[in-house]
Structure formats: structure tokens, C-alpha cells
Amino acid sequence: MGGKSSKHDRVIEPLTFDENDCIDKLMSYKEIVTLDELLHRWNSYLTHNMNGHIKQLFATNKPCRQRVVHVYRCLSTCEMYHESYLKIMSIVLAKSNIERYTIDLLETINLCLKDTDEYAYWIRIGAKAHTILQLSSQLSKDGLTGDIAAWVRGNTLLGLLHRALVTTLYSVPRKLDLLPAININQKYIQSFKTILDLGWIMFIKNSLPADCQDSWRLLFSSTSHGESFQSLSAAIIDQGSTILILKDNSGNIFGGYASQSWLLRPKFYGNSSCFVFSLYPNLNICTSSGHNDNFLYMNSGQHTLPNGIGMGGQFGYWGLWIDSEYGIGKSSPSCSTFNDYSMLSANKDFTIDSLEIWCVKEKPKLDDEEEERKLPSDRDDWDMNLLDMAGRTKYSDGLRDEDEFK
């Protein structure tokens, strides 16, 4: 008979050749292996506490191949095994405090990441791993106050952490998808030191749309490019989706995600994908409230309008504001544009200690025909004048240095 099939009727996809091969090697081509053998193989990746959690996952001292495969499927969050994932997580969490478990998991993930190129690149530019406790607290807070099953089911970062864990332990050739690849102009590699910590990077990455997570390109750093609004504007204008990271003179660290390119305009623009966030002293994402569309603002050289870069709020009462007199910023105590908002900086008026801006999604390139059809507007003239003042080559002239961001 026809009709809708339930999830139990769906065919479970077989393991790939690589997955089967990795499991065979993990078990030394045997049907049964001792858990001690596995833990010994995984010694360089597991903390002492995580060893105990792994024992709970396997629930036997002599797991057979079927059990080893089952754990892999559950932790790699295969849709067909979603209920089984919830079940084994409930068993593990019944034996451990949720916050303690997330700390142990993140400490183990830090060890797993050390073998990746992404980790090496972030460490090279000064990223540390000091915010594990902070990220753990953020990750576990809903599970401490609500239904554990709902917390596990709805926590995408937790699922990614488990997939990264099991992928590493089983030596499956798959990207861990926790840290983005980075692209920085070679001439800034030595001088640039990021504000970001590895925990914050994972937090921001997981909050971004999927097409903004894989590769980030550095557009501007106050330590490398200089403390100049002119240089800042020229570096970020018309580049695609970006994230701004600021540290104020009191040590607060915060920023925002701009889903559209920064453009010089006399009024707000943008869409509800934009958000602002706090990293220190608290982790928080403030998404669109739907009350207004005042997401992005950028202007320069105007006598009757604010000159600077803004996100949220309204003129004079910004959610986040970087003034054209570089070094000055504002963050209001309230901002109706974003939900769950509280003042990002330590004080309403602040001094910028450091600032970095990353392109997280490149602006789509026009083909030759589209470029020819694109007519200049008043806004284009404003943008191009700013680029001229900053000495940055205009894209339409076709003279951009091809090696600029390689």
C-alpha cells in the first residue's frame, strides 16, 4: 500500500569504503577487540576524564565490530541513528555532570585539532585555547535547566564536536569542520596577531550561515594595516559578508556579522541574517528582533549624517558603532534591532584597543557581460572616491593586484 514511510522504514546507508577500511585497521582486522586496546591507540587524543566517558559509550570491555560501528554511526550523527545517539548520550550524561562532560569533551577536541592544518594556522597568528571553560558553560547551559534530550537534539555544536571526536579516533579522512581555513596576505603574517581564541572561533563559526563557515580572509587588522578609518573603509568596502571583532580599552571583546557587503550609504540597509555578539566577558549572540531593519550603516565625509560604521539601533544610539575619527566607538545599553541584547562594550563610549575584520563569504564575481551591463550609481561614486582617497585600486579598472590576498 502507498503512504508515507516512517523514519524506521528508511534504508540506512552503508559505510563508505574509507570508513570500513578505517574500522578494520582500528580493530586490527579482528571481529572483537578489547576496550583497553582502543584506549591505548587513542591515548594521545583522550584526556584522563574522557577515557571514562568513552568506556560508558562502549558499555563493554570487549566490543565487537558491530558495537564499534554503532558508536561511530551514533557520534557521526547519522540521521538514521539519531535516536541511538540520544540514547547513548543519555547513558553517558547520567554518569557525569553535563558541564563536566562538555569541559572534558572540549579539552579532548583541543587535542584532536592539533593534527589539523587549520589549528596550526590559527596558532601561528596567536590564537590560544584559553576559553574552553567559557565555551563549555555556554554549550551546557540549556542542558542544565531543561530537557537533556532536547538539549542534545538541538545543539548543533555538540553534534559537530562528537563527529570531530569519532572521526579523529577512527582515523576517518574527513574535515573536522570546527575551525575555518584562513587566508592572510603574506606581508601581514608576521605582524598580525588575532584577538580571537580557539573557543571563540568555534562559537562564531557555528553561529554563521553554512556558506560562511569554511574559509575566512583577513581584510583589516589595526595592528597590521594601521589605525585609520580611511584604510579600514577601503579594505572592507564591497568585499562580501564579514565579521568584525573589536577589543575595547577595558578588555571587552565583541563584534558583529554583516551578511551583505559594506557600502557607503546615507541610510541603514542589510537583512535579518545580521547579528552582533559578545565574546568576553560573556558569550552571547544577538539575532534580529524583527522590530526594525537597522542592521548595517556606513558613511564617510558627510556633514549632515553620522560618519562611521554602525550595526543596529538608530543614529546616536547604536548597537555597535565605529566612528570615522578612528579609535572611538559606542555601544548603547539597549538596542531594539537585536534580541537578547546588552551593551557590548564595558562603557557606552569606548576606545578601540584593537580591531580585525574577516571576509567570511566572498562577493560573487560578475562575468564580463554582467560587468558591462552594471551602470555606476551615486553610491558607486561615493565608494570609488573613498577607494581613490585610500589609494586602493578600483575593481572596475581591472588592475587589482592578483597576489594581494594569496
C-alpha positions as MATLAB code, in Angstrom:
seq = 'MGGKSSKHDRVIEPLTFDENDCIDKLMSYKEIVTLDELLHRWNSYLTHNMNGHIKQLFATNKPCRQRVVHVYRCLSTCEMYHESYLKIMSIVLAKSNIERYTIDLLETINLCLKDTDEYAYWIRIGAKAHTILQLSSQLSKDGLTGDIAAWVRGNTLLGLLHRALVTTLYSVPRKLDLLPAININQKYIQSFKTILDLGWIMFIKNSLPADCQDSWRLLFSSTSHGESFQSLSAAIIDQGSTILILKDNSGNIFGGYASQSWLLRPKFYGNSSCFVFSLYPNLNICTSSGHNDNFLYMNSGQHTLPNGIGMGGQFGYWGLWIDSEYGIGKSSPSCSTFNDYSMLSANKDFTIDSLEIWCVKEKPKLDDEEEERKLPSDRDDWDMNLLDMAGRTKYSDGLRDEDEFK';
ca = [
       0.000    0.000    0.000;
       1.099    3.575   -0.645;
       1.652    6.079    2.079;
       4.365    7.872    3.925;
       7.169    5.751    5.302;
       8.364    6.321    8.817;
      11.955    7.001    9.710;
      12.250    3.346   10.730;
      11.446    2.270    7.156;
      14.303    4.233    5.624;
      17.307    2.355    4.332;
      20.441    3.026    6.352;
      23.280    3.990    4.067;
      26.230    1.574    4.229;
      29.601    2.713    5.475;
      31.897    4.089    2.816;
      34.984    2.196    1.713;
      37.182    4.567    3.739;
      35.042    4.165    6.855;
      35.096    0.365    6.610;
      38.828    0.382    5.989;
      39.497    2.619    8.989;
      37.377    0.440   11.282;
      39.134   -2.715   10.039;
      42.515   -1.156   10.803;
      41.318    0.132   14.170;
      40.303   -3.406   15.133;
      43.429   -4.968   13.596;
      41.108   -6.886   11.238;
      39.535   -8.777   14.149;
      35.850   -9.172   14.988;
      36.352   -8.409   18.680;
      38.829   -6.041   20.303;
      39.426   -5.110   23.919;
      38.494   -1.622   25.013;
      41.953   -1.271   26.565;
      43.474   -1.770   23.103;
      41.328    1.015   21.691;
      42.072    3.368   24.576;
      45.779    2.690   24.138;
      45.526    3.592   20.433;
      43.670    6.783   21.353;
      45.925    7.774   24.225;
      47.290   10.914   22.531;
      43.779   12.289   21.936;
      41.924   11.481   25.144;
      42.195   13.222   28.488;
      42.019   11.069   31.612;
      38.405   12.064   32.235;
      37.404   11.431   28.624;
      38.670    7.865   28.941;
      35.895    7.268   31.450;
      33.244    8.724   29.148;
      34.459    6.534   26.265;
      34.050    3.457   28.458;
      30.435    4.471   29.056;
      29.899    4.865   25.305;
      31.051    1.346   24.509;
      29.383   -0.231   27.576;
      31.585   -3.343   27.303;
      35.239   -4.228   27.779;
      35.272   -6.352   24.609;
      33.358   -4.522   21.888;
      32.635   -6.443   18.709;
      32.819   -4.863   15.277;
      29.087   -4.235   15.306;
      29.404   -2.197   18.516;
      32.403   -0.262   17.188;
      30.427    0.576   14.049;
      27.375    1.529   16.123;
      29.344    4.028   18.221;
      30.830    5.502   15.061;
      27.432    5.909   13.424;
      25.905    7.458   16.545;
      28.639   10.016   17.124;
      28.969   10.944   13.475;
      25.288   11.946   13.867;
      23.961    9.846   11.029;
      20.280   10.811   10.688;
      19.204    7.182   10.772;
      20.921    6.779   14.144;
      19.586    9.951   15.737;
      17.549    8.159   18.411;
      20.506    5.888   19.175;
      22.709    8.983   19.509;
      20.294   10.409   22.071;
      20.228    7.088   23.895;
      23.982    6.670   24.289;
      24.377   10.333   25.216;
      21.734    9.898   27.918;
      23.730    6.958   29.300;
      26.963    8.965   29.352;
      25.363   12.071   30.862;
      23.604   10.003   33.524;
      27.060    9.131   34.857;
      28.503   12.641   34.626;
      27.686   16.280   35.274;
      26.736   17.945   31.960;
      29.138   20.844   32.419;
      31.944   18.485   33.428;
      31.306   16.362   30.346;
      31.412   19.341   27.977;
      34.686   20.517   29.540;
      36.186   17.049   29.081;
      34.893   16.884   25.507;
      36.311   20.304   24.582;
      39.691   19.528   26.169;
      39.813   16.322   24.130;
      38.762   18.154   20.954;
      41.639   20.570   21.506;
      43.996   17.568   21.360;
      42.247   16.238   18.243;
      42.551   19.582   16.468;
      46.320   19.746   16.936;
      46.835   17.480   13.925;
      44.921   19.782   11.574;
      46.246   22.496    9.279;
      43.546   24.898   10.464;
      44.718   24.601   14.073;
      48.342   25.184   13.064;
      47.441   28.317   11.082;
      45.367   29.831   13.900;
      48.085   29.107   16.466;
      50.620   30.721   14.143;
      48.698   34.016   14.265;
      48.383   33.973   18.042;
      45.133   32.145   18.806;
      45.118   30.427   22.207;
      42.915   27.790   23.838;
      42.021   29.713   26.990;
      38.232   29.821   26.640;
      37.337   26.138   26.991;
      35.625   26.723   30.340;
      33.708   29.689   28.933;
      32.590   27.785   25.823;
      31.682   24.785   27.967;
      29.456   26.936   30.152;
      27.715   28.362   27.071;
      27.396   24.940   25.464;
      25.896   23.259   28.527;
      23.641   25.989   29.945;
      20.426   24.856   28.229;
      21.052   21.263   29.263;
      21.416   22.277   32.901;
      17.997   23.912   33.033;
      15.906   21.985   30.511;
      15.252   18.591   28.965;
      18.524   16.775   28.258;
      17.192   15.024   25.150;
      16.025   18.335   23.684;
      19.409   19.876   24.501;
      21.326   17.070   22.760;
      18.960   17.071   19.791;
      19.059   20.824   19.248;
      22.724   21.526   19.952;
      24.473   21.587   16.587;
      27.891   22.438   18.033;
      27.708   19.462   20.400;
      26.977   17.240   17.407;
      29.924   18.685   15.479;
      32.220   18.114   18.455;
      31.157   14.468   18.682;
      31.627   13.981   14.946;
      35.098   15.530   15.158;
      35.918   13.264   18.095;
      34.877   10.000   16.464;
      36.354   10.999   13.095;
      39.721   11.558   14.783;
      39.610    8.422   16.939;
      38.679    6.232   13.980;
      41.183    7.995   11.653;
      38.470    8.640    9.065;
      39.758   11.061    6.389;
      37.203   13.824    6.867;
      37.479   17.515    7.753;
      36.688   18.193   11.401;
      34.703   21.339   10.465;
      35.381   23.156   13.733;
      37.885   25.805   12.638;
      37.764   27.723    9.357;
      40.702   27.808    6.983;
      42.273   31.269    6.872;
      43.731   33.406    4.111;
      46.080   36.247    5.036;
      48.231   38.437    2.843;
      51.802   37.198    3.272;
      53.145   40.634    4.136;
      50.941   40.724    7.256;
      51.614   37.188    8.504;
      54.471   38.246   10.792;
      52.829   41.343   12.269;
      49.234   40.127   12.634;
      48.116   38.655   15.949;
      44.462   37.749   16.245;
      42.176   38.835   19.062;
      40.365   35.509   18.805;
      40.680   32.413   20.966;
      40.003   28.942   19.544;
      36.830   28.583   21.626;
      35.501   31.903   20.323;
      36.306   30.899   16.748;
      34.239   27.716   17.118;
      31.430   29.721   18.749;
      31.299   32.324   15.963;
      31.727   29.783   13.157;
      28.823   27.698   14.439;
      26.617   30.814   14.562;
      27.278   31.786   10.936;
      25.332   30.564    7.889;
      26.781   27.354    6.446;
      28.282   29.121    3.426;
      30.260   31.458    5.715;
      31.963   28.807    7.838;
      34.689   27.190    5.769;
      37.184   29.896    4.820;
      37.900   33.353    6.268;
      40.055   36.008    4.610;
      41.605   38.782    6.677;
      40.563   42.182    5.336;
      41.758   44.512    8.059;
      43.723   44.473   11.301;
      44.508   47.619   13.268;
      47.842   46.111   14.302;
      48.878   45.354   10.709;
      47.052   47.840    8.482;
      47.240   50.826   10.811;
      44.722   52.736   12.901;
      42.964   54.678   10.168;
      39.285   54.795    9.222;
      40.286   55.508    5.636;
      42.374   52.329    5.470;
      39.651   50.375    7.269;
      36.910   51.505    4.890;
      38.970   50.904    1.772;
      39.839   47.397    2.966;
      36.286   46.244    3.668;
      34.081   48.041    1.151;
      32.202   45.814   -1.323;
      34.018   42.640   -0.217;
      31.159   40.295    0.719;
      29.946   39.009    4.085;
      32.167   39.936    7.029;
      32.674   39.595   10.759;
      34.052   42.438   12.882;
      35.976   41.675   16.074;
      36.755   44.517   18.498;
      38.573   44.736   21.794;
      37.895   47.880   23.811;
      40.232   49.622   26.231;
      38.562   47.861   29.185;
      39.170   44.385   27.755;
      35.679   43.581   26.478;
      35.700   41.653   23.199;
      32.706   41.753   20.877;
      31.663   42.234   17.262;
      29.112   41.614   14.568;
      28.291   39.681   11.424;
      27.371   41.649    8.291;
      25.611   39.393    5.806;
      25.996   41.924    2.984;
      28.970   43.894    1.703;
      29.838   47.139    3.455;
      28.742   50.030    1.231;
      28.662   53.798    1.667;
      25.030   54.782    2.035;
      23.051   57.593    3.699;
      20.734   55.158    5.498;
      20.585   51.713    7.099;
      20.469   48.588    4.940;
      21.079   44.842    5.391;
      18.832   41.930    6.328;
      17.789   39.840    9.312;
      20.744   37.454    8.943;
      22.968   40.116   10.537;
      23.758   39.829   14.240;
      26.040   41.219   16.920;
      27.817   39.165   19.549;
      29.800   39.321   22.747;
      32.845   37.125   23.397;
      34.257   38.479   26.646;
      33.347   38.643   29.473;
      30.249   36.758   28.262;
      29.443   34.652   25.216;
      26.237   35.811   23.573;
      24.689   36.046   20.111;
      22.092   38.770   19.488;
      19.998   37.935   16.429;
      17.375   40.044   14.684;
      14.368   41.030   16.783;
      12.227   41.934   13.781;
      11.415   45.345   15.265;
      13.318   47.274   12.590;
      15.717   46.818    9.673;
      18.558   48.960   11.014;
      21.224   46.320   10.509;
      24.133   47.981    8.682;
      25.275   51.557    8.166;
      28.429   53.018    6.642;
      29.173   56.597    5.673;
      32.113   58.958    5.316;
      32.744   62.615    4.568;
      29.162   63.774    5.111;
      28.310   66.963    7.039;
      24.716   66.199    7.999;
      24.930   62.437    8.643;
      26.940   60.260   11.048;
      30.278   59.199    9.609;
      31.442   55.743   10.567;
      30.341   52.113   10.650;
      27.268   51.046   12.600;
      25.194   47.975   13.381;
      21.741   48.139   14.931;
      19.870   50.798   16.863;
      19.488   54.259   15.367;
      21.584   57.346   14.728;
      23.259   58.259   18.008;
      22.005   55.125   19.791;
      23.946   52.362   18.112;
      24.123   48.696   18.937;
      27.713   48.904   17.711;
      29.448   51.976   16.294;
      32.956   52.642   14.968;
      33.457   56.355   14.424;
      35.232   57.810   11.391;
      37.546   59.503   13.894;
      39.318   56.201   14.272;
      39.647   54.824   17.779;
      36.283   55.984   19.094;
      33.311   53.641   19.434;
      29.883   53.407   21.015;
      27.535   50.677   22.216;
      24.179   51.635   23.705;
      22.697   49.983   26.821;
      19.720   48.859   24.712;
      19.151   48.119   21.023;
      15.732   47.211   19.615;
      17.230   45.760   16.411;
      18.557   42.661   18.166;
      17.152   40.118   20.618;
      18.805   39.358   23.953;
      20.941   42.452   23.563;
      23.006   44.040   26.304;
      25.726   46.657   25.951;
      28.691   45.040   24.202;
      31.458   47.293   25.497;
      32.357   47.940   29.120;
      31.216   51.563   28.745;
      28.796   53.238   26.348;
      31.635   55.289   24.856;
      34.815   53.309   24.410;
      38.256   53.461   22.886;
      39.231   50.725   20.434;
      42.237   48.747   21.612;
      42.326   46.526   18.522;
      40.091   45.620   15.597;
      40.104   42.899   12.969;
      37.684   42.213   10.141;
      37.372   38.964    8.194;
      35.574   38.255    4.939;
      33.631   35.046    5.608;
      31.889   34.847    2.229;
      33.292   36.385   -0.918;
      31.167   38.697   -3.025;
      30.007   36.767   -6.127;
      32.088   37.701   -9.152;
      30.255   39.106  -12.153;
      31.025   37.693  -15.567;
      32.194   40.101  -18.283;
      28.687   40.599  -19.686;
      27.184   41.416  -16.299;
      30.061   43.785  -15.536;
      29.436   45.671  -18.773;
      25.717   45.967  -18.009;
      26.335   47.265  -14.482;
      25.902   51.031  -14.544;
      27.511   53.281  -11.925;
      25.235   54.809   -9.288;
      25.667   57.652   -6.806;
      26.596   55.074   -4.222;
      29.260   53.642   -6.541;
      30.723   57.141   -6.926;
      30.913   57.535   -3.133;
      32.616   54.153   -2.801;
      35.084   54.827   -5.595;
      36.006   58.242   -4.217;
      36.803   56.644   -0.894;
      38.947   53.993   -2.586;
      40.794   56.691   -4.504;
      41.497   58.615   -1.284;
      42.834   55.455    0.331;
      44.936   54.592   -2.696;
      43.109   51.324   -3.337;
      42.687   50.314   -6.970;
      39.137   50.232   -8.283;
      37.905   46.792   -9.312;
      36.335   48.126  -12.496;
      39.751   49.233  -13.712;
      40.879   45.604  -13.748;
      44.177   46.459  -12.101;
      43.816   44.741   -8.736;
      46.983   43.070   -7.541;
      46.352   39.362   -8.035;
      48.704   38.432   -5.220;
      47.113   40.749   -2.665;
      45.374   38.059   -0.627;
      47.160   34.903   -1.647;
];
